[in-house]
Amino acid sequence: MFENSNRSLLLRRNGRPQACDPCRKRKLACDHTHPVCDRCKKRKQDADCVYTISDPRASRPKRPSPLPTVPCTPRLASRRLPQPAQGTPEVTPNIQAPGLTRPGYLGPTSYCNIYADTENSLSLLETPESASPRCEFMTRDAAAGRSQDVITPPIRDMCLTILRSIPDTDRGNTLRFKLSNDGWVRPVALRGVKAFYDTFGHIFTPENRTTAQLEELARTLCENTLKPFCDDESDPEKWLSQFTGKNTRWELIGILSVFWEFVPASDITALWKGKRSAEYDKTFRISRDNIRLCFELCKEFTTGNTLMLYLSHRCVVVDSMIVGDANVLVWRSHAESVSLCTFLGYHALTATDRHPVNITCQIKRTLFHHKYIVAMVIVSFTGRPPLIASRYSSTPLPLDISDEELFSDHDIFMKAVGRLDERGWNTDGKIYHATRIRARAILARLREELFEIALANDQVASIETLLTLRARLLQAVADFPACIHFNPLDIVDPNVPIDTMASRTFIQLEHLQNMFFIERLLLRNGHEDKGDLLRVSYDLVILTLPWYGLQATCLKSIYYLELDKFAAFRNDCEWLVMAYAVPAGGILCLELLKPTLHIRPHADPRITRSNIIQKLTLLVAFLEWVSPSGSGPNGDLCNDAKSVIQRVLDQTLNAASSVYEPPVFEWDFSTQIDFNFDLLDTFDWNRPDFPSSQQSNQ
C-alpha cells in the first residue's frame, strides 16, 4: 500500500490505473484514491485496501531522452494535411494520460444505468453501511498523473513547433476577428491572450526564446492540460481562470492560433485580386498546423471539454478550406468532432438539467447546435447520411443573449434572461451570435426532415405531407424576429451594418435552400409545376453573387463604392457559390434546355430567358474567379460545374432561336451521367428523369 498520496499511480500494461485488491476481486469500479479508495472507506476496509500489480515494471515512469535520436513513425499518415509547413511534426505520442480512462457520457441504455440498481443491491447485501457510487469520471487520476514525466520526444517536437511560431508580445496581442462570427470565443480569446502575454510574454522575445525556455513552458502547458477541467462552473471568472494566465492549457493556444496573424499582411486588398497574398497563405498554413497540433496534444492529456470541442470544429473548417468539403479528410474530421460532442453528452442537455442556465450551459448549447448546423450543411453539400440527428438530441436552443451579458456577473446575466420573450428571443431588436445560431438551428431541423424523405430508400412522402412541410418552413421564417428578416435593399443601404446585412443574407440563403429542396421533392412526386422551383433557384443565384444583388436593385453605380463592404466575406464567397449558386444554376440550365417560359411567362417579371442567360454567364465567371484553373478547395467541382454550364450556354446561344418559339435541344444526357460532381448529383438535377410538367413543350 502507498505510504505517500503524492506517489505515482500503479499502472497496468494497458496504461490504465490499477484497482485496489478488494475492488478488483468484487469486480467493482475503483476510484484509485491513495492510500485508501472511497469504496473501501465506506465499507470500513482501510486495512484491506492494497494496490498490487503483477508486473512491477508498469509502475516505473520512463525517462525520455533529451533529444529524439530516431525519427518517430507517424500515426496520422492517413490524415496528413497537404503541403505541411516545413518541419511540422505529424506524430501522435504513444502515452496515455490516466485521466483518459473516464467513460464520458453514458445514456439510458448504457451498462451503468442497467446495472446501477443491481450493484447497489449487492452492496447493501454485503455491507449495510456501503453506498455504491455510480459511474464517475476519474478526475483525480488526471491530477495524480501530473507527477509523471509527460514530455516524450514526439510530444516535445509538437510543442516546440507550436511555441516557436507564436508571435511576440506586440504582434500577438492583436487578434484577427471575423465580423460577428466568433460569439463566445471572442471574449475568451481576448482575455486569454492578455493573460498569456502577461504571464509568459517575457519568453517570446529574441533574447529569451531559447529551446530551454520553450521546453519549460511546454512542460507547464502539458501539466496544466492534465489538470481536471470543470465544464459546469457557473462563475465566468472561475471558468476562465482554469485555462488562462499561469493555468494556460493547449486548448487556449489552439484557440489563439485561430486569430493570431503569424505573418503581417503587406497588402490588405490582396483578397480581391484573384489570389491570396503570400503572407496570407503562410499565416493560414501556420494557423492550420497549430490548431491541428494543439488538438492532438489535447487528445493525449484530456478526454474532452468545451474548448477542445471548439478546436475540433475548427479542424473541420480549416480542412474544408484546404481540400474542399467533399473530401474524405473533412468527413473524418467532422466525424471525430461529432463523436467528441456526443461523448461529452452535449446532445443530451435538458432544460431541467441539474445545473441552471449559466455561462457553461449556454456555451454547451451553442456548441452542440453549431455542430448540428454544420452536420446538415455537409449533408446538403454531399448527399451523405447525417452523422447526428435531432431525434436523438434533447439539448434546447441557446438563449438569445449577448456575449457581454454571457460573461457578466450573475445579476446582469439573469436580467438579460428575464428580458427574453417566451420563445427565448431577445427583445432588444439586435442580432447576437446566439440569434444566428437559433435561427440556423431551426432551419436545420426542418432540413433534416427533408433529408429523411430525400435520402431514405423506403420512404415516399405524399404531396400533402410535403405541402405541410413547406408551410412549416414558411411559417418558421415568418416567426423569426424582425431584426433578422431579409430585405434585398440591405445590400446597398449604407446605413445597414455589414454584420447585420451578412447575418440576414446567410439566414435567407439557408431558407431558400430549404425551399429549393422541398420544391424539387414536390416536382419529383408529381406536383404541378407553377414555377416555384425556378423562382427559388433564380433568387439563390442572384443572392449568392453580391454584385447581381446590386444590379437587381438597379443601383449598379453604387457597387464599386460598396465593394469593400464584401471584402470581409471573400473567403465565404468561395464556399457560398458552390453550396448555393451552383445547384440553383443547374435548374436555370434546365430551363434553357427544356424551356417553359415561352408557353407561360413566369409570374415574377425578373425571370426571363435573357436574364437567366446573363446570370449563368456571370456564374461561370465567378466560378473561374474563386477557383482559377481548378485550383483551391472544391477546384474539381468548380471545373465540372463550369463545364456543364458553359456547354448549356454554348448550345443555347449558338442555336437558331425565335422569340416566340425557343428551340428544344436534343441534349446528350449520357455525357453527364458520369460527371464526378456529387453536389449537382445529390438530387439528380442533371439526369434525364425530369418531371412531366417540365416536358410539357414536347
N, C-alpha and C positions, 0 to 999 in steps of 0.2 A: 504494500500500500504506500502511496506517496506521502512523504512527510512534509512536502512543501507544495502549497497550492499553485505556486508560480512555475513549477517544473513542467516541462513539455509533456504533452499528451502521448500516451502509448498509441501507436497506430498499427492497424493490421496491414497485411500485404497489399490490399486494395486501396490503401491510403485513408481509410475511414477510421475514426476513433474506436478504441477498444472499449466494449461494455464491461461493467464490473461482473464478477462471477455470479452473484445471486440473480441479477437481471438476465444474464446470459443463460443460466440454467432454466429460468422460468420463461425464456423467450419473450421478454418484455422490453419496451423501449427504455434505454438508459440515457440520462441527460449528461453523463460523463463528468459530473461535478466532482472536484477533488477537495478534500480527501474522501468525502462520503457523498454519494449521489443523493438527490432529493427523495427518490423512491425508497432507498434503504433508511433514510432518516425517518420517513413516515412510518415505515414498518419497524422502526427501532432496532435495526440490524447494523448499527455502526461498526461493530467489531467484525462483521462478516463481509463488509464492502471492501473487497480486494480486487485490484486490477492485475490480471496476469495475462501473459501472451506467450504463445509457443515459440515464436521467433524473436528473440531479443534484438536482432539487428534492425527490426522495423522501427524501433523507437529511437534509433540514432539519427539525428539530423545530418544530412550530407552537407559538407562544407564545399562551396563551389570554388573553382579556381578563379584567381583574379581576372584573368582574361580567357576567353574561349580560344582553344587551340585547334579544334576540329570544327569545320562548318557543320551546323545542325541541319538535319533533313527537314525541309518544310512540310508541315502537316496540312497547310492550307493551299496546296498547289491547285486544287480544283476550283478555288475561288480567287485566284491571283488576279489582281487588278491589272488592266492593260497599261503599259508604259509607266511602271512604278518609278518613283523618284530614285535616283542613283543611291545605292547603299541602304535602301529601306529594307529592314528585315521582314520576312513574311513567315515567321515561325510562331508556333504556339508552344509555350513551356509545357513540360510533362509533369508538373507538380499538381497536386490537388489540395487546395486550402481546406482545413477542417470545416469551415462554415459552409462549404458546398454540399454538405450532406443533408441540408434541410429539404423537406419534401415539397415545399411550395403549396399552392392552393390545392385542396382536395375537396371535391364536390360531394353531392349527396350519395353517389354510387361508389365512392371510394372505400377502401378496406377500413379506413379509420371509422367512418360512420357505421359500417356494417358490424364491426367487432367492438365498438366502444362499449355498448351495453354488456356484452359478454365478458369483456375484460374487467369491467367494474364489478360484475357479479362474482367472478373468480377471486378478485382481490378481497372482496368482503368475506368470502368463504374462508380464505386462508388467514387473513388477519383483519379483525373488525375495524381496527383503527386506520387501516390503509385507505387512501383515496387516490385511485389510479389516475394520473393525468392523461388527458387525451393527446392526440398528435401535437407536438410542439416543434417550433423552429429552434434549432440548437444554436442560438446566437452566442451563447457562452463559449462554444467551440471556436468561433471565429476570433473572439477576444483572446482566448488562450493561445491560438495559433500565431499571435504576434511575436512570440518569443522565438519562432522558427526563423531560420535564415532563408528568406524568400527570394533573394536576388540570385537566381540561377543565371548562367551565361545567356540563354535565349532571352530571358526577361530583361537582363541588363542591356542587351543590344536594342530591344524595343524601347526601353525607357530613354536611353541616350539619344536615339533617333528623334523622339518627340521633343525632349528637352533642348536639344541643340537647335531646333527650329523655332523655338519660342522667341518672339520679338523682345527687344529691350524695353525698358520701362516707358520711355517717351512714346514709342510707336505702339506698344502693346496695350496701353491704356485707352487707345482709340479703337472702338469696335465698329465693324460694318454691319448695320442692321438693314433688313429689308422692310419696306413700308408696311407697317401694321400686320406683319405676318409671323411674328415671333411669340406673341402672347406672354405667358408667364415666364418663358425662358429669358426674355429681355431683362427684367429686373434681377433675375438670378445671375445672369452674365455680368451685369453692371456691378452688382455687389461683389460678385466673385472675383472679377478682375482687379478691383481696387484692393480687396483684402489680400489677393495673391501677391501683388507687387509690393504692398506694404510689408508683407511678411518675408517674401523671398526675392524682392526686386534687386537686392544687392548682388545676387548671384548672376543676374543677367546683364552684366557689364563686360566689356572686352577683357579687363584685367582679372575678373573673378570667375568668368565662365570656363572653369577648368574641368577636366574629366572627374577629378576627385570631388569637386563641389557638386557636380551634376549627379554623380553616383550616390552621394549622401542624400541629396534631395529625392532621387528616385527611391531610395530605401524608405524615406519618410512617407512618400506618396503611397507606396505599396503597403506599408504598415497601416496607414490611415484607411486605405480601401478594404483592408481586412477587418476593420472595426465594424461592429453591428451598426446598421443604419435603420433608424426609426422612420418609417413612412406613414405613421399615424400621429405625428406631432401636430398639435393644433396651434402652437405659437410660432408665427413666421420666423422670429428671431432665433428661436431654438432649432427650428428645422434648418435654417441657413447655416447656423454655426456648426452643423455636423460635417459640412464639406467645404467650408471657406476658411481663410486665414491659415493658422497652424494645422487645421484639420483638413486641408485641401486633399481631395481624392482625385483619382484618374478620371472619374466621371466629369468633374468640373473642367479639367484640362481638355477633355474631348469637346465639351460644350463651348469653351472659349475658342477652340480651334475652328469652330463653325464661323465665328465672327472676326477672328484676327485677320488682318491684312499682312501676310508674311512678306510680300514684295510690293512696295509702293507703286501705284499706277502712275505712269508718266503722261498718259492721255486719257482723260475721263470720258471723251467722246468716242473711244475706240469701239465700243459695243455696237455703234451704228454704222460701222464701216465694212460690214460683211464678214469680218472675222474678229475674234478676240485678240487683245494685245498679248504680247509675250509675258508681260508681268501678270496679267490676269490668269493665264494658263499655269504659270508657275505657282502662284498663290493657291489656285484650285487644286493642283497636284499635292502640294504640301498639306493643305487642309484635309483633303481626302485621305491621305496616308495617316495623318494624325488621328482623325476620327476613327478610322478602322483599327489602328493600333491601340488606341485608348479603350475601345470596346473589347478587343481581345484581352487586354490586361484586366479589365473589369471581370471578364468571364473566368479568369484564373483565381480571383480573390473574393468574389461575392456571387451569390446566386441570382441577384437581380434587385433592382429598386427603380424608383421613378426616373431618376437621372439616367440610369443605364437603358431603360426603355426608350427614352428620348434619343439617346445615342444610336440605338439600333434602328430607329426610324430614320435618322439622318443618313445612316449607311445605305438604306434603301434609296433615298433621294439622290445621293451622290453617285451611286451605282447606275441609276437610271440616266443621269446626266452624262455618263461615260459611254455606256454600251447600248442605251435605249431601253424602253420599257418592256419590250417583248423578250429580252434576253434572259437566259436561264440564270445568270448571276443575280439579276433583280428579283427573279422568282424565289431564289434561295434566300436572299436577304430578307425579302418580305415574309417568307415562311418562318424564318428564325425570329423576326420581330413579333409576329402574331403568336408564336409559341411562347415567347417570353411574357407577352401581355396576358395570356391565359394562365401561364404558370404562376404569375403574381396574383391572379384572381381579379384583375381589373374589369373583367367582363361580368362579374357576379356581385358587384356592389349594389346594394339595395337602398332605397330611400329610408328604410328603418334600420340601417346598419348600426352596429354598436357604437360607432363614432358619429357625432353630429356633423353637420355641414361645416367644414373648415377649409383651410388652405390646402392641406394634403388631399382631402376628399375631392375638392374641386379640381385639383391638378390630375388626379387619377381619372376622374370622369372625362376631363378634356382629352387626356392621352388616349383613353380607350376609344372614344368616338372619333378622334382623328385617325386612329388605326383602322377603324371600321370604314370611314370615308375612303381612305386610301385603298382598302381592300375592294370596295365597289368600283373605284376608278380603274384599278388594274383589271377587274373583270370586264369593264366596258371596253378597255383597250385590247385585251387578248381573247376574250370569249372563253376563258378557262373558268372552272368552277370556283366559287369564292372559298377562301380559307377560314372565314369567320362568318357567322350568321346570327341575325338578331333573335332567332327563336331560341338560341342557347345563351342569350345575354339578358341581364336584368339591370344593368347599370343605367341610371337615369341620365338625362341630358345635364350638362354643366349649367349652373345658374348664370344668368346674363349679367355679370358684374365686371367692372373694370379691373385691370391688373393692379392699379394703385390701391383700390379697395381690397383686393385679394391679399396684398401684403401689408395691410394696415393693422391696427390693433383690433381687439375683439369688438369693441363698441362700434367703431366705424364699419367694420365688416358686417355686423348684424343690422345696422341701419341700412346698408346697401341691400341686404337680403330683404329687409322689410319693405323697401320701395318697389320690389318686383311685382308684376301683375300675377294673376292666378296661374298662368301658364309658365312662369319663370322668366319672361322677357323683361328687360329694363324699361322703365317709364321715362328715361331721360332723353329719348329720341336720338341716342348716339349708337354708333356701331363699334362694338368691342370685339376682341378676339373670340370671346365666348359667343357673341352674336353670330358670327360667321360659322363657327363650329356647330351651333344649334341648327341653323338653317340648312347647312350642308348635310348634317346627320339626318334630318327629317327627309330631305330629298333622297338620301342614300337608302333609307329604309324602304321607301316606295320603289326605288330602283331595284332593290333586292327582290321584291315581289315580281317585277317584270322579268328578272333573270330566272326566277323559278319557272316561269312559263316559257321563256325563250330557249333556255338551255336544257330543260328537262326532256327526257326521252319519251316518257309515258304520260305527260300531262298536256291536255288540249283544253285551253280555256275558251269558253263561249264568248260570243261578241258582247253579250250583256255584261259578263264579268269584266271584259276589257274596257267597256264604256264606263262602268262603275269605277274602275281603277283610274281611268282618265279624269273623271270628275273629281276624284280624291286628289289627284295631282294638282289640278287647277285650284281646288279649294285650299290645299296646303299652302300654296304660294300666296293666295289671297289673304290668308290668315297671318302671314308674316307681318312684323312691324313695318310701319310706313317708311322708316329710315332705310330699309334695305330693298324697297320696291324699285325696280329698274325703270329708268327714264332715258330714252335714246338721246335726249338733248344733254345729258350729263357729260357725254364725251367731249363736247365743245364748249361747255359752260365753264368759264374761268373761275367762277365762284364756288364750284364743286371741288372739294379737296381730292387730290389724286387717290388717296387711300379709300375714300368713300366711293368714288367712281369705280375703282377696281373691285371693291367688295361687291357692289351691286351687279357689276358686269359678270364676274365669275359665278355668282349665285344664279344669275339669269341663264348663263351658258349651261349650267348643270340642269336647270329646269327644262331648257329647250332640248337637251339631250334625252331627258326622260320622255318628253313628248315625242321626240324622234323615234324612240324605241316603241312606244305604245302605238303610234300611227303605223309603223311597219308591221307590228303584230296584228293590228286591225285589218290591214290590207291582205296580209297573209291568210287570215281566216275568212276572207271573202266579203268584208265590209265595203260599202260603196265608197269609191274614191271621190272625195269632194275637194281635193286639192290641199288638204291639211298637211300632208307629208311634204309636199313641195314648198309650202309656205314656211314650215318649221325649218326645213333644210336651207332655204334661202336666208332666213334670219340667222341661222348658225354661221353661215359663211360670212355675211356682212358684219356680224358682231365680232367674229374672231379676227378679221382683217381690220385693224383700227382705222386706217385711212378711208376705207369704204364706208365705215360707220359715219365718218365725217362727210363723205360725198353724198350719202343718203340724206343728209340734212341740208344739202345744197350750200355748204359752208366750206368749200374747197380751199379758199384763200386762207382760212384760219389754220389749216393743217400744219403748214410749215412753222407757224408761230407756236403751235401746240406740240411740236414733235418731242420736245424734252419731257412732256407730260407722260410719254410712254417709255422713256429711256429706262426707268427702273424695272420695267417688265420685259426687257429684251430677251432674257433667258426664258421667261414664261411663254413668250410668243412661239418659240420653237416647239414647245410641247402642246400648247393650245391649238395650233394649226393642225397637228396630227390627231389630236384627240377629238376635236370638234369639227373643224372645217373640212377635213378630207372625207370622212364618212358622209357628211352632208353634201359635199361636192359630188359624190357618187350618184346621189339622187338627181342632182341637176344634170349630170351626164345622161342619165336615163331619159330625162325629158327631151334632150336633144336627139337621142337615138329613137325613142318611141314618143313622138310629140303628141300632146293632147291640147295644147293651148289654142291651136287653130280651130278645134272643134268647139271648145268652150273656154273663152278667156277667163283668166283667173280673177277671183273676186278682189284680190289685192292688186291694185294698179302697178305696183313696183315690179311684179313678176311678169316679165315679158321675155320673149326669146332673145332679144338683143341684150337685155340686162343679164340674163343667165350666161351668155357667151362672155360678156365683159367680166363677170365675177370669176368665171372659170379661168379666163386668161390671167387675171390678177392672182388667182390661187396658184397657178403654175409658177409665176414669177416669185411669189412668196416662198414656195417650196424650194426653189433654187437659191433664194436668199438665205433661208435658215439652214440649208444643208447643201452647199455648193458641191457638185460632182459626187454626191452621195457620202460626203464626209460628215463626221459628227455622229451623235446619237440618233438612232432611227434613220440613218442615212439610206439603208437599203429600202426601207418602207417609203421614204420620200421619193426615191427613184422610181419605184413601182407605181406610186400614185401619179407622179408626173407623166410617166409613160402612158398610163391609161387615159388621163385627162387630155394630153396632147393628141392622142390618136382620135379621141372623140371630137375634139375641136377641128382637127385636120379634115376629118370625114364630113363634118358639118359645114365648114367654110368652103371646102373645095367642090362640093357637090352643087349642081344647079338647083336652086330653090325658088319657090314662089311665095309671096307674102300670104296668099290665101291657102296654098296647098304645099306646106313644107314636106319634104320627102321623108319617107320611112326607110331608113337604111337597113340593108341586109348585113347586119354586123356579125362578124365571125366570132361568136362567143367561145368557140373551142380554144381560141388563143388565150383566153383569160382564165379559164377554169383552173389552170395550174399555177396561177400567179402566187408567188411566195409573199403574200401580203395579208397577214392574219387579221389586221384591223378591218380592212374592207370586206374580208371574207366572213367576219363574225356573224353577220345577219344576211349573208348571201345576196347583197345588193348587186353584185356584178355577175350573177349567174342568170341563165335564160328562163328561170321559172317565175316570170313576172305575174302579178295578179291580173286577172282578166280585165279589170277596169282600166289598166294601163295599156291594154292591147285593143281597145275599142276602135281604134282607127284602122285596123287591119281587116 
